[in-house]
Amino acid sequence: MDFLGSRVRSFQAAFAGWWYVIRTQKNAWIHVLATACVLALAAWLGLSRQEWAVLILTIAVVWTAEFLNTALEAVVDLASPNRHPLAKVGKDVGAAAVLIAAMSAVIIGLIILGPPLYTRLVSIFK
């Protein structure tokens, strides 16, 4: 197998996984909307490079948690097609990881976006 061909197939698999999450996970659309709003607001506020870096890393953590949770759910469903208490634990813990990432992202967003947004809005409505 040639190196370039295997890299192309790896990217194809990654994009197929990305599309699967977007297509099948309802909460992914909440992440899409939140990501778009945060990026637009950050651009409007003219954030620093460091603030952009923190926001992008925070967004990546939430998306990573969502992708890992989706993968975990698929593997649990494959391994335990019937209801099982441990399968429920696995799925619930995966969902909790996404919740923790999302709640942390909200707090980070408020810390980074809140003060400049407040300043901008006060200047507009003065």
GITACOR-V681177 format. One record per residue. N is the residue number from 1. RES is the residue in three letters. PHI is phi in radians with two decimals (* if undefined). NEAR is the number of other C-alpha atoms within 10 Angstrom. Layout:
BEGIN
n: {N | N}
res: {RES | RES}
phi: {PHI | PHI}
near: {NEAR | NEAR}
END
This chain:
BEGIN
n: {1 | 2 | 3 | 4 | 5 | 6 | 7 | 8 | 9 | 10 | 11 | 12 | 13 | 14 | 15 | 16 | 17 | 18 | 19 | 20 | 21 | 22 | 23 | 24 | 25 | 26 | 27 | 28 | 29 | 30 | 31 | 32 | 33 | 34 | 35 | 36 | 37 | 38 | 39 | 40 | 41 | 42 | 43 | 44 | 45 | 46 | 47 | 48 | 49 | 50 | 51 | 52 | 53 | 54 | 55 | 56 | 57 | 58 | 59 | 60 | 61 | 62 | 63 | 64 | 65 | 66 | 67 | 68 | 69 | 70 | 71 | 72 | 73 | 74 | 75 | 76 | 77 | 78 | 79 | 80 | 81 | 82 | 83 | 84 | 85 | 86 | 87 | 88 | 89 | 90 | 91 | 92 | 93 | 94 | 95 | 96 | 97 | 98 | 99 | 100 | 101 | 102 | 103 | 104 | 105 | 106 | 107 | 108 | 109 | 110 | 111 | 112 | 113 | 114 | 115 | 116 | 117 | 118 | 119 | 120 | 121 | 122 | 123 | 124 | 125 | 126}
res: {MET | ASP | PHE | LEU | GLY | SER | ARG | VAL | ARG | SER | PHE | GLN | ALA | ALA | PHE | ALA | GLY | TRP | TRP | TYR | VAL | ILE | ARG | THR | GLN | LYS | ASN | ALA | TRP | ILE | HIS | VAL | LEU | ALA | THR | ALA | CYS | VAL | LEU | ALA | LEU | ALA | ALA | TRP | LEU | GLY | LEU | SER | ARG | GLN | GLU | TRP | ALA | VAL | LEU | ILE | LEU | THR | ILE | ALA | VAL | VAL | TRP | THR | ALA | GLU | PHE | LEU | ASN | THR | ALA | LEU | GLU | ALA | VAL | VAL | ASP | LEU | ALA | SER | PRO | ASN | ARG | HIS | PRO | LEU | ALA | LYS | VAL | GLY | LYS | ASP | VAL | GLY | ALA | ALA | ALA | VAL | LEU | ILE | ALA | ALA | MET | SER | ALA | VAL | ILE | ILE | GLY | LEU | ILE | ILE | LEU | GLY | PRO | PRO | LEU | TYR | THR | ARG | LEU | VAL | SER | ILE | PHE | LYS}
phi: {* | -1.37 | -1.06 | -1.09 | -1.09 | -1.19 | -1.18 | -1.07 | -1.12 | -1.12 | -1.15 | -1.06 | -1.12 | -1.10 | -1.18 | -1.12 | -1.12 | -1.05 | -1.12 | -1.05 | -1.08 | -1.08 | -1.30 | -1.95 | -1.82 | -1.05 | -1.17 | -1.08 | -1.22 | -1.13 | -1.13 | -1.06 | -1.10 | -1.09 | -1.05 | -1.09 | -1.13 | -1.12 | -1.14 | -1.13 | -1.12 | -1.08 | -1.13 | -1.09 | -1.45 | 1.11 | -1.15 | -1.29 | -1.07 | -1.16 | -1.13 | -1.05 | -1.07 | -1.13 | -1.11 | -1.14 | -1.10 | -1.12 | -1.06 | -1.10 | -1.11 | -1.11 | -1.09 | -1.08 | -1.06 | -1.11 | -1.16 | -1.13 | -1.11 | -1.11 | -1.10 | -1.06 | -1.07 | -1.13 | -1.17 | -1.10 | -1.07 | -1.19 | -1.32 | -2.39 | -1.12 | -1.64 | -1.08 | -2.57 | -0.99 | -1.26 | -1.10 | -1.09 | -1.04 | -1.01 | -1.17 | -1.15 | -1.17 | -1.07 | -1.13 | -1.12 | -1.07 | -1.13 | -1.07 | -1.07 | -1.08 | -1.17 | -1.14 | -1.10 | -1.11 | -1.09 | -1.10 | -1.08 | -1.05 | -1.13 | -1.12 | -1.45 | -1.54 | -0.99 | -1.04 | -1.18 | -1.15 | -1.04 | -1.05 | -1.12 | -1.17 | -1.11 | -1.18 | -1.26 | -1.69 | -1.38}
near: {5 | 6 | 7 | 9 | 10 | 11 | 11 | 11 | 11 | 12 | 12 | 12 | 12 | 12 | 12 | 12 | 15 | 13 | 12 | 13 | 20 | 16 | 11 | 11 | 14 | 10 | 13 | 18 | 14 | 11 | 17 | 14 | 12 | 15 | 18 | 12 | 12 | 17 | 16 | 12 | 14 | 20 | 12 | 11 | 14 | 12 | 16 | 10 | 9 | 9 | 15 | 16 | 12 | 15 | 22 | 14 | 13 | 19 | 23 | 15 | 17 | 23 | 21 | 14 | 21 | 24 | 21 | 16 | 22 | 21 | 15 | 18 | 19 | 13 | 15 | 18 | 15 | 10 | 10 | 13 | 10 | 10 | 9 | 10 | 8 | 11 | 19 | 15 | 11 | 16 | 19 | 13 | 14 | 20 | 19 | 14 | 17 | 21 | 15 | 13 | 20 | 21 | 13 | 15 | 20 | 15 | 12 | 15 | 18 | 12 | 11 | 17 | 18 | 13 | 11 | 15 | 16 | 11 | 11 | 13 | 11 | 10 | 9 | 8 | 6 | 5}
END
